[in-house]
């Protein structure tokens, strides 16, 4: 059974839900309406587990009975003054939330380490400098590539609600720090008015079983 401890301080809510928790009865009517009746089972399970994790995380910061709707770009809509993120992979989902006095934004992402990563995919995800690290050990290429991919996903999830800016993978460059098990990141292109090119951030990274889990928080504005 997968277990992931919260990487955040106690001011953050953090929850994991698995297939054993699947029950559409936990969804609010406003949330259930977001799932098409034609949606495949996998999609319904992912959505339900993600919202269930979100509800649990919100309760940890004393917010109850709040339906998490979707924004125009399918992003979760959190209560006013709250930052949060949801991620899922297979039959489980994670959510993290906090009040924006603690963090302006949160990003989390989880990816299954897949040994069948398409050849050459790193060219679309990595900068030239990142490519040096990713390809240094051929046996670890799938793992390192997904570490970069997941870390950028977490960063972009944290930034998007604040900037409404879609960033591609070339918009940020990451450097791995073994001592802290994290990436030092730098924006190469601006993301909104508050996050200029050159903005420095950090993304934590953990390998949990066959999964890569990344996470970050943005300082309060």
Secondary structure, 3 states (H helix, E strand, C coil): CCCCCCCCCCCEEEEEEEHHHCCHHHCCHHHHCCCCCCCCHHHHHHHHHHHHHHHHHHHHCCCCCCCCEECCCCCEECCCCEEEEEEEECCEEEEEEEECCCCCEEEEEEEECCCCCCCCCHHHHCCHHHHHHHCCCHHHHHHHHHHHHHHHHHHHHHHHHHHCCCCCHHHEEEEEECCCCEEEEEECCCECCCECCCCEEEEEEEEECCEEEEEEEECCC
